[in-house]
Amino acid sequence: MADAAGKSHQRNLKQMCFRAVRNHFDALGIEGVLGLPTPLITELLPHLTICQLDEIQPSLNQKGISSFPGWIRVLLDMCGPRRVIDLHTEEEAKHEVMKLLFTAIFYGYTNPYVIRNYSNLNTPSFLWAAAKCVTRFLLDAHSHMKLYQLTAEQRPLLNLFETRMKTVTVSSSMDLSKSTSQTALYIFHRLVDHGVANKLVVHNDCAIVLGWLLHGRGTQYVHPELVNLMHTKKASCVSQDTLVRAAQASCSSGIVARATEDKNDRATPCKRPKICILPSQEESGTENLVCDPQILCHTYAPHDAPSAEICPRGQIDCLEISNCRSESFKVLNSALPTFYSLRSLILQSYSTFSNLDVFALARALKQLSQSSQSSLTDLSISTLPYAKLMQVLLSSSSKVKSLHVEIHTLDHYSLFTGSTFIDTEELPLEKLTIKLTELQTDVQIFTTVLRCSPNLTTLHVAGMRLPTGSSQSQLLTTLSESSSCLKSLYLEDINLSDCLPEILQLLKNCRLEELGLNDCRLLEKWSDKDEGLRQLVTAVKKVPSLQTLSLAQNRIAKNVSVLAELFSGSSPSSVKRLNISSNFIQPAELLEFAEVLKKHCPLHRLTLDLRRNPGDRDPITWDFALKRLRPCCVPLVEGWISTNTMADHISNM
């Protein structure tokens, strides 16, 4: 007892010392910390702040010490102890932390972690450190003052953004009719036209905003209303003298308020022209609208800045529209025929796209693909009203190498009865993802595409439903015959319970590196489940290129120990990542798996995904099984609540 009390006192004293180092880090300096013994430094890292970790990391690396434990501690503190940390390097962990916190701190969004650590996070040094790690910037026009600070006292941060931010996300708050959005327009201009950003994500469903964002940035299209907005008298640009007088009046009558945690804080008076609304205009409801990027750039420039030349126009390589409605389609379809810089197009909607919009998109894509200057290779559309429209899009996009479609049809009949658009013409497709919500699927639509895609390397199909009595064997047979280049295959939520011979045949001569058969009801009709699973294991072992195997949600349960035989014999599997999550594997069954795996330890350290299995049925046995597993694999686990009877029922059906 006395010995235990002594150890407890020693631990408490050590914790106090760690807190003292954290609180007086600046006084101690990096050299003071590095002077500690290496084991003590490793124990100290989880107690340092994010900025301290970032500052000390280069020096630690020179000594051969990783800051990984410190970043993992932050992630667990932010996301909770049940968060599965599937990160393996300090840079991955650091970038994940910075990505999660940067936008929250910059805009003042609160969450429990930010509230607890606000004094250490709401600092210029944190924003500077985080900005060096993140490559995505959210442009929230609602937070006008936060954005305005980037053009004033935080201008060095904006200069850094120019060199770092590759993706700009435009929120739904941007409105060209409001002068408060002009700061957002200017920052967008800096990041995309002067900076390195070439990917645009649009959450705004306003057609004229989309027209402004695309104007001159890879396409020759000009939105007619945008021309009126930029050149009519009502929306004319404010002269520089007027801006100067407005700024001086604003500064002399009061100090500009800053959006900090204390609303009473005061900022220094602005030292350059500021876009604002004159009293007479505010009363009449007419605002000074400055939309021309060139004028915005000169307007926001500091007084002592040299006179700028003509501003460049950046090129948008990747465009994502998250709420694409008919009006946005009209702008996009008008821009597409000359959108030569566009490599990737992602269109999403809260509802299914209309036939007319999709056919108009197909016509625009066809015009673009007929140009030798076209560079569009990646296309993602969700959600199509029926499957044959996928063929329409492929027929119109002769250069597309990656297609992602989601199809949502709940009718018993196809809304389109035209002829098949693809015959024997070879497609350049290399990656194909198809997610379906249909009562019944015409599998021939997809097998036709597969036969025309000999260069396909990645295929993901989810939710394919066939008429009662039909089998998915045709799909698997087509893959065996036509997709010899396939490296990644994921089939999900598809009934393959009667397709074991076709699966084994597919594995015979394939070059797969990733195979996922998730929620495929694999064992459902096998009379001898152990023997069927053993045949699958034997076939997998004969694929030397296979690195990832996923069998999630297949009710493997008590048969799981057979999977440990993957690594047995003279030719063990080369699989480095095995996903057996959501298989209702109970503690005793996991322990049996661990004992077999211990006898046949993988040649490479295995990442084993055990999430969403009922480990809490017998926590002692479960923990003991994990202890047996850890010498030869990295188990990924998270909490399971067995009182959730519905989850138990679904997993054990």
N, C-alpha and C positions, 0 to 999 in steps of 0.2 A: 504493500500500500504506500509506504514511504517512497519507494522507488518510483511508483506511478505518479505520485504527487510531485516529485522532483522533475520528472520529465514534462509534466503539464506546466510547471512553473518556467522551465527552460523554453518551452514552445511559446508561452505567453510573452516572455522577455524578448524572444527573437521577433515575434510579430510587432512588438512595440518599436524595436530597432528598425524594422522594415518600413513602418509608417513614418518614422523620423527621417529616414533617407528620402522617402517620397516627399515629405513636407519641406525638406531643406536641400533638395536636389541641386538647386542653383548654387548654393553656398559650397556644397561638397565638390561639385564639378564632376565631369565624366571620369577624370583621372582618379578621383577619390573612390568612385564606385569600382573602377577597373582594378584597383589595388586589392580588392577583396579576393578571397579564395574562389576558384571557379564554382565549386558546389554551392557556395553561399550566393554568388551572383545569380545562378540558375533559380535558386529559391526566391530571390528578391524580385525577379522580373515580373511575376504576376501582380506585384504590389505597386508597380510604377504606373504613372498616367500614360495616356496615349502619346502625348507630345514627348514625354521623357523616353518612352520606348523608341519612338522614331529618331530621336536625337542620338541615342546611345547605340542604336543598331549597327551602324558602320564600324564603330570601334570594337563592338562585341565580335563581329564577323572576322575582324583582323586577328582576334585572339582565338578564333575557332569556336566561338559560342553563338548559338542560335537564339534569337528572340522569340522563337515560335511559341514557347509556353506562355509568354506574356500576352501575345495576341490571342491565343486560344482562351485564356482567362477572360479577356474582354468580350469575346464572342459569347461565351457561356453566360457571362454576366448580362449581356444584352438580350440574348435569346432564350435563356433558361437552361437548366441542366439537362433537359431532355433533348436539346438540339443535337442532331447528329452532325459532327464535325468531319466532313469528308474532304479535308484539306491536308496537304502533306509538306508544304514548305512555308517558311516564314513570310515570303513575299505574297503567296496566295492568301494567307491568313490576314496579313496587314492590309492588303487591298480590299478584302471583304469587309473588314472593320471600317475602313475609310469610306467605302461605297455606301454602307448602311447609315453612316453618321453625317456625311458631308451635307446633303440636302437638308436634313433636319436642323443642323446647326446654322447653316447659311440663312434659311428662311425663318428660323425660330419655331419649327414644328416641335412639339413636345412628345416625349414618351418617357416611361419610368426611368430608363437608364440615363437619358439626357438630363432629367430633373435631378437625379442623384449626383451627377457629375458635372453640373452646369458650370461651376466656377472653373473647372479645368478645361472645358470644351469651348466655352464662349470667349475665345481669345484669337487674336490675329495669327498667332503661331500655329494653332490647330488648323485653321482654315488654309493656311499656307501649306502645311504638311499634307493635309488631306487632298488639296488641289493638285499636288504633285503625283497623287496615286490614281485619282479617278479620271475617267475619260468621257463621262456623260454629264450634261448640265441641263437641269430643268428650268425653263424660262416661264416663270409664273408671274404674269402681268398684274395679278392681284396685289402682289407684294412690291408695289411701285417703289417705295422708299428703300427697300433692300437692294433693288436693282440700281436705283439712283446712286447709292453709295459706291457702286462699282465704277461709276463715271466720275466720282469725286475723290474722297479720301482713300477709297480702296482701289484706285485705278491700277496700282501695281499688280493687284490680284487679277484684274481683268486682262492685263498684259500676259500673265501666266496662263490664264484660261485659253488665250489665243493659241498657245503652243501645246496645250494638253487636251482640250476638249474635242473629241472626235464625233460625238453625238450630241445633238441639241433636241430636246423634247419641248414642244410648244404646247402649253396648257390651253384649256378651253377659255381662259380669261382674256386672251388677246382680242382686242376689238379696235379696228382701224378708225372707228368713229370717235374714239376717246383719246384725248391728248396724253393721258397717263400711260397709254400703251406705247408711246413713242420711245421711251427709254428701253423698253423690251425690244422694239424694232432695231434700235441702235446697237444693242448688245448682240442681237442675232447677226446683224451686219458685221460686227467685229469678229465674231466667232466663225462665221461661215465664209465671209468674203475676204477678210484679212487673216483669219486663222486657219486651222487645219481641219475643222469640222466638215465632214462630208456626208454624214448620215443625219437624216431629219425624221423625227417622230412627231406626228401631228395628232393631238387630241382635240383640236378645234374643228368644229363641223361647219364653219363659215366659209363659203366658197370664195369670197373676195380675199380673206386672209390667206387661204391656200394659194390664190393667184399671186399675192404679194410674195409669199415665201418662195414660189417657184420662178418668179419673174427674173429672167436673165441668168438663172443658175442651172444651166445645162439644157434649157429648152428655149426655142424662139417664140413661144406663145406669150401673148400679152393679154391679160384679162381686160375687156373693154371698160368695165366699171372702174378698174384700177387706173386706167388712163384718165378717166373723168375725175377721179379722186385726186390725182396728182397734179392736174392742170386746170381745173375749173376755178373760177374766182372764189367760190364759197370755200373750197378746200385748198386754196393757194398756200404756198409755203410762206412762213413768216420771215421777214427780212432780218438780217443779222443785227441791224441797229435796233429794231423792235425787240429782239430777244435780249439784247444787252440792257435796254431800258427796263424791260420787264424783270430781268434778274436783279438789277440794282434796286428797283422799287421793292421787290420781295425781300431783299437782304436788309434794306434800310428800315423796313417796317417791322421786321422780326427775324428771328433766327430759324432756319429750317429745322424742323423736328426730326430726330433720328428714331428709327424703329428698333430700339433696344429693349432690354428687359425692363428698364425704367423709362416710362414715356415722358418723364420730366427732364431727362437728359437733354443737353443742348449740343448741337454740332457747330463747328466753326462756320462762319458765313461762306457761301459759295464764292469761288474766285473766277468763275467763267460764266458765259451766258447759260441761261437755264430755260428750258421750254416750259411755259406756263400759260394760263388762260388770263387774258386781260379782263378787268372787271366788267367792262361794257359788253365783251363777248360772252362772258359767263351768264350775264343777265339775259342776253338775247338767245342763248342756247346754241350759239355758233362757236365752235372751238377752232383754234389754229391747228390744222392737221399737217404735220410734216412727215411724209411717207417716203420721199426720195432718199435712198441710202447715202448718196453723195452729200446732200444738204445736211442730213442728220449727222454725218461724220464730221463735217466742218463745224456744226452747231455745238457738238459736245466736246470738241477739241479744247484743251487748255489755252489760255490767252497766249502763253509763251511758246506754244507749239509752232513749228515751222509750217508754212503754208503747204498743204497736202496736194499731191497730184491727183489725177483722176483715180477714184477708188477701183480696185479690182472687183470682179464678181466670181465668187466661188462656184464650184461644181458640186451638185448633189449626186452622190453615187448610189445612196440607199435611201429609199423613201418608204415610210410606214405611216398609214392613215388608220387610226384606231376606230373611228366611227364614220365610215365612209357612206355618205348618203347620196341621193340622186344628184343634188347640186354639186357636191364635191366630185362625183363621177364626171359631170359635164366639164369641169375645169381640168381634171386629170386627163380625160380622153382628148381634150383639145391640145393639151401640152405634150402627150405621149409621142405623136408622130415625129417630133423633132427633139425628143428628150434623149439625146445621144450619150450623155454622161451617165445615165441611169444603169446600174448593174443589178440592183435588187429592188423589187417592189412588193410590199406587204399591204394587203387591204383587208380590213376587218370591219365587222358590223355587228350591232346588237341584234339585228334581225337578218333573215335570209335575203340575199341580194335578189333583185327582180331580174326576170329574163331580159328585159330591154337593156338594163344597165350592163349586164354581162355581155350581151351581143355587141353593144356599143364599145365596150372595153376590148373585145376580141378584134373588132375592126381597127381600133387604134393601135393595138399591138401588132397587127398584121402590117399596117403602114410603117411602123417603126422597124419591124424585122426586115422589111424590104430594103432598108438603107444599109449601106456598107459601114456606116458610122455607128450603127446600133451596137450597144454593149450589154444589153439586158440579158442576164443569164439565170437570175433567181426570181421566181414568182411564187407568191403565197396568197391564196384567196380563201377567205372564210366569211360567209358560208354560202355555198352554191345550192340552188334549189333541187338539182337532180344530177345524177352522175355523168350523163352524156355531155354536159357542159364542160367537163374536164377535157374531153376530146376536142371540143370546139376551141378551147384555149390553147391546147397543144398544137392544133393545126394552124393556129394564128401566130404562134410564137416559135418560129423555126430555129431560134438560137438558144432557147431556154434549156439549161442543163439541170436545174433544180426546181422541182414543182412541189408545193405543199397545198393541198386542198382539203377543205372540210365540207361535207355534203350532208344536208339535213332535209330528208324527205320522209314524211309520215303518210303519204298517200300510197294506195296499193297499185297505182298505175304511174307510168312515166309521163311527165308533163310534156316531154318532147319525143316525137315519133319519127324524126328525120333519119336519114341514112347515117351510118357510121362514118366519121370524118377521117379516120385513119385506116388505110388499107395495108400496104406493104412498105410504105415510105419509112425509111429509117429515121428515128428520132435521136437527137444528141443527149437525151436525158441520162444523167448520172446519179441523181438523187430524187427519190419520189416518196412523198408522205401522203397517205390517204386516210382520213378519219371520217367515218360514216355514222350517221344516225338515220337508219332506214329500216323499214319493216322487212323489206326484201331487197336484195342486191342482185343485179345482173352481172355475174362474175365475168362474162365474156367481154364486157367493157374494159375491165382491168387486164384480163389476159391478152387482149388485143394490144393494149399499150405496152405490156411486158414483152411481147414478141417483137415489137418495133423498137425496143430499147436494149440493144445488145451491149451497150456500154454502161449499163446500170450497175452502180457500186453500192448504193444505199437504198433500202426499201423498208418503209414502215407502214403497215396496214393495221387499222384498228376498227372494230365494230362491224365487220362484214357479216351480214345475215343472209342466209340462203333459204330458199323454200323448204318446207318440211320434207324430209327424206333425201335431200341433196347433201353432197359431201364437198369439203374444201379440197379434195384430192386434186381437182383440176387446176387450182391455183398453185399447189405445190409441184405438180408435174410440169406445169409451164415454167416455173422457176428453175427446175432441174434442167430443162431442155434449152431455155433461152437466156439464162442469166449467169453465165459462166464467170463473169467479172465481179459478181456480188461479194462484197466484203462485210457489209453490215445488214442484217435482216432482223426486223422486229415485227412479230405478229402478236396482236393484243386484242383481247375480248373477241376471239374467234374460236369456234368449236372445232378442235382438231382431235377429238377423242377417238375417231375411227381412222386416223391418218398416220398411224405409226409407221407402216411400210413406206409411205411417201416421204415422211420425215427422214427415215434412215437412208432412202435413196438419194435425197437431196444432199445429205452430209457426205455421201461417198466420194464425190469428185469436186467438192466445193473448195473455195479459198476464203471462207468466212473468217473474219477477225472478231466479229460480234454477232451473237445469236440471242434473241429474246423471244421466248414463247410464254408470254404473260397472260394469265387469265384465259388459258386455252383449253381448260377441262381435260388435260392430257390423260390423267389416270382414270377418268370416269367410266370408260367401257372396257378397260383392260381386266381380263379375268384374273391374271396373275400380275398384280401391280409391281411387285419386286422384280419379276423377270422382265416386264416391259421397260421399267426404268433402267434395268441393267443393260438391256439392248441399246437404249439411248445413250447411256454412259460409254459403252464400247464404241459406238459410232462417233461420239464427240472426241474420244481419245485419238481417233484416226485423222482428226483435222488439226495438223500441227500449227496452223496459223491462228487458231482460235484463242483469243485473249480474254473475252468477256462472255459469260453465259448467264442468262437471266431466266429463271423459272418461277417468277413470283406469281402468287395467287393461283396455284394449281392443286391445292389440297393434298400436298405431298405428305404432310404430317408424319405418321409413324414409319414411312418408307424412306425418310431422309437419309438414313445411314448408308443407303446404297450409293448416294451421290459422293460419299467420301472415297469410293473406289475409283473416282476420276484420276486419282494420283497414285494408283497402285500399279504393280507390274513393271516390266522392263521399258515400256513406252508410256509413261504417265502423261496426262493432259498438260498442255501449256497454259491453261486457263489461269489468269491472275486475278480475276474478279468474278465472284459467284454470288448471284442474287437469289436468295430463297426466302425473301420477305413474304409476309401475309400467307403463310402456308399452314397455319395452326400447328406449328411445331412446339410441342410441350417440353418442359425441362428435362424429363427423363429421356426423351427422344433426342434432344440436342446433346445430352451427355453421351449417348450411344454413338452419335455422329462424331463427337469429339474424340472418343476412344479409337474409332476406326481411323480418323484422320491423323491421329498421333502416330499410328503405325505406318501411315503412308504420307508423311509430311511433304507438301508441295515443294518443288525445286525452287520456285519463286514465292516470296511472301504474298499470301493470298489475302485479298480484301473480301470479307464475307459479310454480306448484307442480311441481317437477321431482324430487321425492323418489323413491327406489327405482328409479332408472334407472342403468345401468352406466357411470357417469362414469369409473371407474378403469380402463376398458379402454384409454383413451388420455388420461391426466390433463392433459397439456399442451394438447391440442385442447379438452378439456372446459373447462379454466380459461379458455382464450382465448374460447370461445363464451360463457361466463358474463360475461366482460369486455365482450363486444360487446352483451350483453343489458342490462347494468345501467343504461345511460343512459335506457332507456325502460321498464324494469320492475324489480320486486323479486323475484329468484329465490329460492325456498325449496328448499334442497338438504340432503341428508344422505348419509352414507357408504354406499357399496355395496361388497360384498365379492364379487368375481367368482368367487372360488374356491368360493362356495356354488353348486354346479352345479344343485341342485334349484331354487333361486330363479331361475336363468337359464332353466331348462327351462320352469318354470311361466309365466314372463313372455313366453316366445317361442313358446308352443304355438300 
